[in-house]
Amino acid sequence: MTVQELSTFLKEHLVPAKFYKIGGSHNNRICIEQTEDGWEVFFSEKKEKVGLMRYEDENSACMSMKNEMRKLMESVYGLTWAR
């Protein structure tokens, strides 16, 4: 999965954009961004990367973020999708 495919998936599954940021960070959102060493998935809080997870490849990072968004949607709305 690529970040473009992840973005499309989240939109198709009606995940509010206020929950995530693809490419960079934004306060109080789950973020995914590419770094010199690979990819990072984290929650951005007051310019801090909370729960930082690092990945070597784009697919692994995207699948991780997709799973984090699934858990968030389930906890907030009681809705989810198949893994």
C-alpha positions as CSV (number, residue, x, y, z in Angstrom):
1,M,0.0,0.0,0.0
2,T,1.2,3.5,-0.8
3,V,0.3,6.8,0.9
4,Q,-1.9,7.6,-2.0
5,E,-3.8,4.3,-1.7
6,L,-4.0,4.9,2.1
7,S,-5.5,8.4,1.5
8,T,-8.0,7.0,-0.9
9,F,-8.9,4.1,1.5
10,L,-9.5,6.5,4.4
11,K,-11.7,8.8,2.3
12,E,-13.7,5.9,1.0
13,H,-14.3,4.7,4.5
14,L,-15.4,8.1,5.7
15,V,-12.6,8.7,8.2
16,P,-12.7,12.4,9.1
17,A,-9.6,14.3,7.9
18,K,-9.4,15.9,11.4
19,F,-8.1,12.5,12.7
20,Y,-5.0,12.1,10.5
21,K,-2.3,13.8,8.5
22,I,-0.5,12.2,5.6
23,G,2.9,13.6,4.8
24,G,4.0,15.7,7.8
25,S,2.6,16.3,11.2
26,H,-0.4,18.2,12.6
27,N,-1.3,18.7,16.2
28,N,-3.6,16.1,17.7
29,R,-3.6,13.8,14.7
30,I,-2.2,10.4,13.7
31,C,0.5,11.2,11.2
32,I,2.6,9.4,8.7
33,E,5.7,10.9,7.1
34,Q,8.7,9.8,5.1
35,T,12.1,10.5,6.7
36,E,15.7,10.0,5.5
37,D,15.7,6.6,7.2
38,G,12.3,5.3,6.2
39,W,8.8,6.0,7.4
40,E,7.2,7.1,10.7
41,V,3.7,6.8,12.1
42,F,2.9,8.7,15.3
43,F,0.4,10.8,17.2
44,S,1.4,14.5,17.1
45,E,0.8,16.3,20.4
46,K,2.4,19.7,21.2
47,K,5.1,19.2,18.6
48,E,6.0,15.8,20.1
49,K,5.8,12.4,18.3
50,V,3.9,10.3,20.8
51,G,3.9,6.5,20.2
52,L,6.5,6.8,17.4
53,M,6.7,3.7,15.2
54,R,9.4,3.5,12.5
55,Y,9.3,1.4,9.4
56,E,11.8,0.7,6.6
57,D,9.2,0.6,3.8
58,E,6.1,2.6,2.8
59,N,3.7,-0.4,2.8
60,S,4.5,-1.4,6.4
61,A,4.0,2.2,7.6
62,C,0.7,2.6,5.7
63,M,-0.6,-0.7,7.0
64,S,0.3,0.4,10.5
65,M,-1.5,3.7,10.1
66,K,-4.5,2.0,8.6
67,N,-4.7,-0.2,11.6
68,E,-4.4,2.7,14.0
69,M,-7.2,4.5,12.2
70,R,-9.3,1.4,12.4
71,K,-8.9,1.3,16.1
72,L,-9.6,5.0,16.4
73,M,-12.8,4.8,14.4
74,E,-14.0,1.8,16.4
75,S,-13.4,3.6,19.7
76,V,-15.0,6.9,18.6
77,Y,-17.8,5.7,16.4
78,G,-18.2,2.0,17.1
79,L,-17.5,1.4,13.4
80,T,-14.7,-0.5,11.8
81,W,-13.7,-2.4,8.7
82,A,-12.1,-5.8,8.1
83,R,-8.4,-6.0,8.7
